[in-house]
Amino acid sequence: MIKLSLVFVGIGTAGWGAAFSTLVMELPGMTPEKTGTALSFIWSVGYAGAFVAPFLGGAIAGTTGLRAVMLASLILEVTTVGAFYLLPETGPGRARVEVATAA
């Protein structure tokens, strides 16, 4: 059961990476340069947060208890899901834009 749980944790923590990167590439007006800049900013903020989170979580857990740390983590996760919903549709449901070029 532990091995199966570890597989699911791995899928849950890394499985979204390809879809997330593709989503950024499909946003309106994105060029390769803008995509690289956006992804580098997103990853750097994420890794900075992952570096600070154990220290901050330990400090909060030491003063208010582990329940507050878990609640804060839950709120951050729900906020992330909400941020994804604010992004424009990039799939088949996206409104088509006609691009006219002068010949």
Secondary structure, 3 states (H helix, E strand, C coil): CHHHHHHHHHHHHHCCHHHHHHHHHCCCCCCHHHHHHHHHHHHHHHHHHHHHHHHHHHHHHHHHCHHHHHHHHHHHHHHHHHHHHHCCCCCCCCCCCCCCCCC
